[in-house]
Each structure stands twice: as structure tokens, then as C-alpha cells.
Amino acid sequence: MTGSWWGPDGDAVGDGPTLLDHARCLRELHGPGPWPWAGDPLPDARLDGRRPVFVGGGEDALLRASPDADGPPPPSGAELADRLGHLLSATPSAPGRGPVGLHDLLVTCSPIDVADDLGTEVRRRGLPSDGLRRLGRRLAEHGTHRAPVKIGLVLLGLGGDVRDRELLLLLGTLDELTLYAAVALHRSQPDPDPAVHALARRVAGWGRIQAVRLLRDTTDPRIKGWLLREGFRNTITDEYLAHLAATTGDLRGALGRPDVDGALLDGAGGILATMAVGQGGPAPGLADYAHAVPVLRRYAHLIQDRTPSVARLRDLIGITLFLRHPPPELRWPPCDLEDLTARYEGLLSEPRWPALVLEHLADPRRPDFHLALPPARVLGLDATAQVLARLETGPSLLEPTWAHALRGARGPHTAHVLGLARRRLEVAPEPEREGARLLFPHLLREQP
């Protein structure tokens, strides 16, 4: 593995700042992660309006190929494997045959489409793992475009080892790269589940979803407990991971223990409510959960005597509404459905919940004010005065309180709410103004 084509160790293999330097800067500013905006925008971002913009990792999560439409056809996995074989077998002398030329070639490919085939072809050819590792690190450390860096991570999954752990964790904290780093960790590390778990804790968006999916077969009790308490939560939608957490984490067994702590109880409520609300969505829901009936019974028993909170009330409402209006695919025995519906309706009718909501809404300046508004509506509470008091404080127009107020305003209250909204619009920063125009175009069109 010697040869001038590797170039100086510090050289980038593309034009512009490297993605690794970007990750290092974010670590210096914000610690180990999660990072603001999932690490976006990456240095290679093209914000020219010609292509849709995805949040970090979103394009790969939706399996959307993104080759350069103006360039040559992207290389196949077999073609890339051939190229790697040539690089690893000799010292090329022709221009464009070294890592710079490979980097530029990889810019044209869609890693999500080619990664599996590339791995198959590399293994079929028996390419040396030490060469794959060195070339993978070269692309991962010095690449200036996401596609070559992703392929570098793929190569580290094929030839890497424990020495690459920290690099994979650092680059994987960028949600755009998490999927590739997580797979590489799972394939290359002697402790794959703890390594992927460490990465999953550093990300919160698509990266969290993609890393946790690799943990679906874990037997590690520490990871299973984390899945139930917080690992299913993410900034995209908890629906993607709730069922996985319930099954992999053994929610039934965890709630069956005598020492159910508050974090586990809150995680269980979040998982059950998310599966209930998300039934028919992007992942299996409550009707698809084999242990739903006994777990719902146990949760109802546990929540009965615990300290009330708005989060617990929101979960209780989500479950109760599912039981009130069961989906057609629900196959529970009628007696179980009737029993659970009665239990949860009884819990929801307890007087502690309206008192809790009104106490929460009594402080118009609390940052989580809006979280109690949906429960207030379900419980039939009139929160008009509290909502107007909140709007008088001038919260961001992107806060859900505005939508709640505009949806429920009647008579003179409507004009008052619109006046407050326009007053806020006059002083709002530009991103908030643009967001408000999208949310309330017909209400704010009089503003310049």
C-alpha cells in the first residue's frame, strides 16, 4: 500500500472543506451531539433551488437516488469494485486514477443505491481488507462531498477495525452520514451493539432512526432499557421506532417488574400512545403489537397512583382515543376491548387532569405552554383567556399556540388574535416571517 497516488496525508481529495473538518468544528462548538440541525448544512450543500432539500439523512431514508443528472451515468457496484481492485493492485500513473479521480467519480453515484452491490462485489473479488481500510479512511477523512465520504464509510465497514471507531462515531454524528457509519460500526467493531448504541445517543433525527433499527436484535439489557426510556424518541416522528422499542426492549417484561421507575413509565406511555396515534402509519402500530392487551392493562394499573403530568395526560388521551375509535384491523377479543376502554375512560375522567391542565396554562410565559392545549380541548376546558394571555407575551408565530387560537377564535376574539399576530410579524426575524406566511397566508397577506 505504498505509492505516490496517496498524496500527502493532509490533502483533501476534492475541492473545498472536508466533511470531517465540519464535524470537528461542530464538536468543538456543541460537544459530542446531537448537534443543531442534525449537522446541516454540510459543506457540499447545493442550495440553488434545483433540487429538494432534505433534512440530514432524509434522502437516503426515503431511498431516493441522487446522481448528478448533468453528468455521465453513475458507476455500478461492479464498476466501482473493479476500480478499487486496480487501485489496490498497483500504483497508477495515469491522471485521474488515484484517490482524487476516484473521489470525483464517486460524486456522481448514489451511495444508498450502490452500497450493497459494492459490498457483494468487493467480497466476491476478495479485495484485501487492509487496502479497503486505508482507502476508506482516505475518502472518509479527506472527502469534500458526501457521496465519496459515504462510500469511504462503506469501505470501512468492509475492511475496518477497532482503530476506526472514533472516526466512525464522529462522522456518524452528522445525520446525513449516520446510516453508513452505523453499518460500518456494526460490521467492523468487536462490540457492535454497544458501538451502534453510542452513535445512536449522539443523533436525534433520521440518524437516530437508522442507528436504532440496527439494534432490533440486541440482547444487551442496558440497550433494551434505553430503548424503552428514550431510545425511540426522535425529531422526525416517534412512530418509526415505537414498535421496535416495545418488542426489542421487552416492554411487557419491563412493566411486569415491581420496581417500574418514572422514566420507564413515561417511556412506556410514550411508546403505547405513539403506536396508538400512529396506527396505519410508517411502522407497525398498537394493533400490530402482540402484547398490547396485557401491557395496556399493566400500564393502566401503574399510572393510576403516579404523579400526574401533562406528558402522561397526553399519552393517556392518545391511548383512550384509539380505544374509542379502534381501527378496522384490530383483532382483539371484544371483551378485552370493552374492558380496556372502560378502564381508560375511567382514568381520563378523574378530576386531577383538568386541574393539572389549568395549573399548567396559568403561567403564560412558560415555554411549554402549548403542550397543554390539545388536552384542554379533549377535556372540554375553555382556555380562551389563558391563550390570549400567552399571545400577549409575543411568542414566535411558529409556536402551535397561534394555530390553536386562530382555529378556535370567535367574534371579537378573532380580530384580537389577528392584531396580535400582525404585531408579532412586524418584529419577527425573517425565518419566522417566512414560516408564518406558509402557515397563515390568508391571515397575514396584508403585511409587506
C-alpha positions in Angstrom: 0.0 0.0 0.0 2.7 2.5 -0.9 2.7 4.8 -3.8 2.6 8.5 -4.6 -1.0 8.4 -5.6 -2.0 8.6 -1.9 -0.6 12.0 -1.7 0.3 14.0 1.4 -1.7 12.8 4.5 -3.3 16.2 5.0 -4.5 16.8 1.4 -8.2 16.8 0.6 -9.2 14.6 -2.3 -11.8 17.1 -3.5 -12.2 20.9 -3.7 -13.5 22.7 -0.6 -13.6 22.0 3.1 -13.8 18.3 4.2 -16.9 16.9 5.9 -14.6 15.7 8.7 -13.4 19.3 9.5 -17.1 20.3 9.5 -17.8 17.6 12.1 -14.8 18.6 14.2 -16.0 22.2 14.2 -19.5 21.2 15.4 -17.9 19.0 18.1 -15.9 22.0 19.3 -19.0 24.2 19.4 -21.7 21.8 20.6 -20.0 18.8 22.2 -20.5 15.2 21.2 -24.0 15.5 19.9 -26.8 15.7 19.0 -25.9 18.8 17.0 -28.2 21.6 16.0 -30.0 21.0 12.7 -28.6 17.5 12.6 -25.2 18.9 11.5 -26.7 20.6 8.4 -25.8 22.3 6.1 -22.9 20.2 5.1 -20.0 22.0 3.2 -21.1 20.5 -0.1 -24.8 21.6 0.2 -26.3 22.9 -3.1 -29.0 25.4 -2.1 -29.7 26.5 -5.6 -33.3 25.6 -5.7 -32.8 23.0 -8.4 -33.2 20.0 -6.1 -35.4 19.5 -3.0 -33.6 20.0 0.3 -33.8 17.1 2.8 -33.0 17.2 6.5 -29.8 15.2 7.2 -30.3 11.6 6.3 -33.7 12.1 4.9 -33.0 11.5 1.3 -31.3 8.1 2.0 -34.0 7.2 4.5 -36.6 7.6 1.7 -34.4 5.7 -0.7 -34.2 8.5 -3.2 -31.2 8.2 -5.6 -29.5 11.5 -6.3 -26.9 11.1 -9.1 -25.8 14.2 -11.0 -28.4 14.4 -13.8 -26.0 16.5 -15.8 -23.1 14.1 -15.7 -22.3 10.6 -17.0 -24.2 7.6 -15.8 -23.3 6.7 -12.2 -21.0 3.7 -11.8 -22.4 0.4 -10.8 -21.2 -1.6 -7.8 -19.2 -3.9 -10.1 -17.6 -1.0 -11.9 -16.6 0.6 -8.5 -15.2 -2.7 -7.3 -13.1 -3.0 -10.5 -11.8 0.5 -9.9 -10.9 -0.4 -6.3 -9.2 -3.5 -7.4 -7.0 -1.6 -9.8 -6.1 1.0 -7.2 -5.2 -1.7 -4.6 -3.1 -3.8 -7.0 -0.8 -1.3 -8.5 0.4 2.3 -8.3 -1.5 4.0 -11.1 0.4 6.6 -13.2 -2.4 7.8 -15.4 -4.1 11.1 -14.4 -7.4 10.6 -12.6 -6.6 7.0 -11.5 -5.7 8.0 -7.9 -8.0 8.9 -5.0 -8.7 12.3 -6.5 -10.1 10.7 -9.6 -12.0 8.2 -7.5 -13.4 10.9 -5.4 -14.7 12.8 -8.4 -16.2 9.6 -9.8 -18.0 8.8 -6.6 -19.6 12.3 -6.6 -21.7 11.1 -9.5 -23.1 8.0 -7.7 -25.9 7.4 -5.2 -24.4 5.6 -2.3 -27.7 4.3 -1.0 -28.3 2.5 -4.3 -24.8 1.1 -4.8 -23.6 0.2 -1.3 -25.0 -3.3 -1.1 -23.8 -4.3 -4.6 -20.4 -2.8 -3.9 -20.0 -4.9 -0.8 -21.1 -8.0 -2.6 -18.6 -7.3 -5.5 -15.8 -6.5 -3.1 -16.2 -9.7 -1.2 -16.5 -11.7 -4.4 -13.2 -10.3 -5.7 -11.5 -11.0 -2.3 -10.1 -7.4 -2.1 -7.6 -7.1 0.8 -9.2 -5.6 4.0 -6.1 -3.6 4.8 -6.3 -1.8 1.4 -10.0 -1.3 1.7 -9.5 0.2 5.2 -6.8 2.6 4.0 -8.7 3.8 1.0 -11.9 4.0 3.1 -10.1 6.3 5.7 -8.7 8.4 2.9 -12.1 9.1 1.5 -13.8 9.5 4.9 -11.1 11.8 6.3 -10.4 13.9 3.3 -13.5 13.8 1.2 -15.2 17.1 0.5 -18.5 15.7 -0.9 -21.0 13.5 1.0 -21.1 10.7 -1.6 -17.4 9.8 -1.6 -17.4 10.1 2.2 -20.3 7.7 2.4 -18.5 5.2 0.2 -15.5 5.6 2.4 -17.6 4.6 5.3 -18.9 1.6 3.4 -15.3 0.5 2.8 -14.5 0.9 6.5 -17.4 -1.5 7.2 -15.8 -4.0 4.8 -12.2 -3.6 6.0 -12.1 -1.5 9.1 -11.4 -2.5 12.7 -11.4 -1.1 16.2 -9.0 1.7 15.2 -11.7 3.3 13.2 -14.3 3.5 16.0 -13.7 7.2 16.9 -13.7 8.3 13.3 -17.0 6.5 12.6 -18.6 8.0 15.7 -17.5 11.5 14.8 -18.6 11.4 11.2 -21.8 9.5 12.1 -22.9 12.3 14.4 -23.8 14.1 11.1 -27.2 12.6 10.5 -26.5 12.6 6.7 -23.8 10.0 7.4 -25.2 8.1 10.4 -26.6 5.2 8.4 -23.2 4.4 6.8 -21.3 4.9 10.0 -23.7 2.8 12.0 -23.5 -0.1 9.5 -19.7 0.2 9.4 -19.6 0.1 13.2 -21.9 -2.9 13.3 -19.7 -4.8 10.8 -16.2 -3.8 12.0 -16.3 -3.5 15.8 -15.8 -6.3 18.3 -18.7 -5.0 20.3 -21.1 -4.0 17.5 -24.3 -3.3 19.6 -22.6 -1.0 22.2 -20.8 0.8 19.4 -24.0 1.5 17.4 -25.8 2.4 20.7 -23.1 5.0 21.4 -23.7 6.5 18.0 -27.5 6.4 18.4 -27.2 8.5 21.5 -25.3 11.2 19.6 -28.1 11.8 17.0 -31.7 12.7 17.2 -33.2 12.8 13.7 -33.0 10.3 10.8 -29.7 9.2 12.2 -31.4 8.1 15.4 -33.9 6.1 13.4 -31.3 4.4 11.2 -29.0 3.5 14.1 -31.7 2.2 16.3 -33.0 -0.1 13.5 -29.6 -1.8 13.6 -30.3 -2.7 17.3 -33.5 -4.6 16.7 -31.8 -7.9 17.6 -29.9 -6.7 20.6 -29.9 -8.7 23.8 -28.0 -6.2 25.8 -30.1 -5.3 28.8 -28.7 -1.8 29.1 -29.6 -1.0 25.4 -33.0 -2.5 25.9 -33.7 -0.3 28.9 -32.5 2.7 26.9 -34.8 1.9 24.0 -37.8 1.8 26.4 -37.0 5.0 28.2 -35.7 7.3 25.5 -34.2 5.5 22.5 -37.4 5.5 20.5 -37.7 9.3 20.6 -36.5 11.3 17.7 -37.1 14.6 15.9 -38.7 13.1 12.8 -41.6 11.0 14.3 -41.5 8.5 17.2 -43.8 6.2 15.1 -40.7 4.9 13.3 -39.3 3.3 16.5 -42.1 2.8 19.0 -43.0 -0.7 18.0 -39.3 -1.7 17.7 -38.7 -0.4 21.2 -41.7 -2.3 22.6 -40.6 -5.6 21.0 -36.8 -5.4 21.2 -36.9 -3.7 24.6 -39.4 -6.3 26.0 -41.9 -3.7 27.2 -44.2 -6.4 28.7 -41.4 -7.8 30.8 -40.1 -4.5 31.9 -43.5 -3.3 33.1 -44.1 -6.6 34.9 -41.3 -5.9 37.3 -42.2 -4.5 40.7 -39.8 -1.6 40.5 -41.0 0.4 37.5 -39.3 3.8 37.7 -40.7 7.1 36.4 -38.6 7.2 33.3 -39.7 3.7 32.3 -43.3 4.6 33.0 -43.1 7.7 30.8 -41.3 5.8 28.1 -44.0 3.1 28.2 -46.7 5.7 27.9 -44.9 7.4 25.0 -44.5 4.1 23.2 -48.1 3.0 23.7 -49.5 6.4 22.7 -47.3 6.7 19.7 -48.3 3.3 18.4 -51.9 4.2 19.0 -51.8 7.5 17.3 -49.6 6.2 14.5 -51.6 3.1 13.6 -51.6 2.8 9.9 -48.5 5.0 9.6 -44.9 4.3 8.5 -44.3 1.5 11.1 -46.4 -1.1 12.9 -48.9 0.3 15.4 -50.7 -0.7 18.5 -53.0 -3.1 16.6 -49.8 -4.9 15.4 -48.3 -5.3 18.8 -48.8 -8.8 20.1 -48.7 -7.9 23.8 -50.8 -4.8 23.5 -53.7 -6.0 25.7 -51.7 -7.2 28.8 -49.3 -4.2 28.5 -52.2 -1.7 28.4 -53.7 -3.3 31.4 -50.5 -3.1 33.3 -49.9 0.5 32.3 -53.4 1.5 33.4 -52.7 0.0 36.8 -49.3 1.7 37.1 -50.5 5.2 36.0 -53.4 5.1 38.5 -51.3 6.2 41.5 -48.5 8.1 39.9 -48.0 11.8 40.0 -49.9 13.4 37.1 -48.1 15.3 34.4 -49.1 16.9 31.1 -46.9 14.4 29.3 -48.7 11.5 31.0 -52.1 13.0 30.2 -51.2 13.4 26.6 -50.2 9.7 26.4 -53.4 8.7 28.2 -55.5 10.7 25.7 -53.8 9.1 22.8 -54.4 5.6 24.1 -58.0 6.4 25.0 -58.9 7.9 21.6 -57.5 4.7 20.0 -59.8 2.6 22.2 -62.8 4.8 21.4 -62.3 4.5 17.7 -60.5 1.2 17.1 -59.1 0.7 13.6 -60.7 -2.0 11.4 -57.5 -4.1 11.5 -57.8 -4.5 15.3 -58.3 -8.2 16.1 -58.7 -8.1 19.9 -61.5 -10.1 21.6 -64.5 -7.8 22.2 -64.3 -8.4 25.9 -60.7 -7.1 26.1 -61.6 -4.0 24.1 -64.6 -3.3 26.2 -62.6 -3.8 29.4 -59.7 -1.6 28.3 -62.0 1.1 27.0 -63.8 1.3 30.4 -60.5 1.4 32.3 -59.0 4.2 30.2 -62.2 6.2 30.1 -62.3 6.0 33.9 -58.7 7.2 34.2 -59.3 10.1 31.8 -62.4 11.2 33.7 -60.5 11.7 37.0 -60.7 15.3 38.3 -56.9 15.6 38.7 -56.4 16.0 34.9 -58.5 19.2 34.4 -56.8 20.7 37.5 -53.4 19.9 36.1 -54.1 21.4 32.7 -55.5 24.7 34.2 -52.5 24.9 36.5 -50.1 24.5 33.5 -51.9 27.2 31.5 -52.0 29.6 34.4 -48.4 30.8 33.6 -48.5 32.4 30.1 -44.7 32.7 30.0 -43.8 29.0 30.4 -42.0 27.8 27.3 -44.1 24.6 27.1 -47.4 26.4 27.5 -48.7 25.0 24.2 -48.4 21.3 25.3 -51.5 21.6 27.5 -53.7 23.0 24.7 -54.7 19.7 23.0 -55.5 18.1 26.4 -57.6 21.1 27.3 -59.6 20.7 24.1 -60.2 17.0 24.7 -61.2 17.6 28.3 -63.7 20.3 27.2 -61.9 23.1 29.0 -62.3 26.7 27.8 -58.8 28.1 27.8 -59.5 31.3 25.8 -58.4 33.7 28.5 -55.2 31.7 29.1 -54.4 31.5 25.3 -54.9 35.3 24.9 -52.6 35.9 27.8 -50.0 33.8 26.2 -50.2 35.6 22.9 -49.9 38.9 24.6 -46.3 37.9 25.6 -45.4 37.8 21.8 -44.3 34.2 21.3 -42.9 33.1 18.0 -45.6 32.8 15.3 -44.3 29.2 14.7 -45.5 28.2 18.2 -48.6 26.0 18.0 -50.5 28.3 20.3 -51.2 30.7 17.4 -52.7 27.9 15.3 -54.8 26.8 18.2 -56.0 30.4 18.8 -56.8 31.1 15.2 -58.7 27.8 14.8 -60.9 28.4 17.8 -61.3 32.2 17.8 -64.8 33.5 17.5 -66.3 37.0 17.2 -64.2 39.8 18.7 -61.5 37.3 19.7 -60.7 36.7 16.1 -59.8 40.4 15.4 -57.8 40.5 18.6 -55.8 37.4 17.7 -55.1 38.7 14.2 -54.0 42.0 15.6 -51.5 40.3 18.0 -50.2 38.1 15.1 -49.6 41.2 12.9 -47.9 43.0 15.7 -45.6 40.0 16.2 -44.9 39.8 12.5 -43.6 43.3 12.5 -40.7 42.4 14.8 -40.2 38.7 13.8 -36.9 37.7 12.3 -37.0 36.7 8.6 -37.1 32.9 9.0 -40.1 33.3 11.4 -41.8 35.6 8.9 -41.4 33.2 6.1 -42.7 30.3 8.2 -45.7 32.4 9.3 -46.6 33.2 5.7 -46.7 29.5 4.9 -48.8 28.7 7.9 -51.2 31.7 7.7 -51.1 33.1 4.2 -54.6 34.2 4.1 -54.4 35.9 7.6 -51.1 37.7 7.1 -51.2 38.7 3.4 -51.7 42.3 4.3 -48.1 42.5 5.5 -45.4 43.5 3.1 
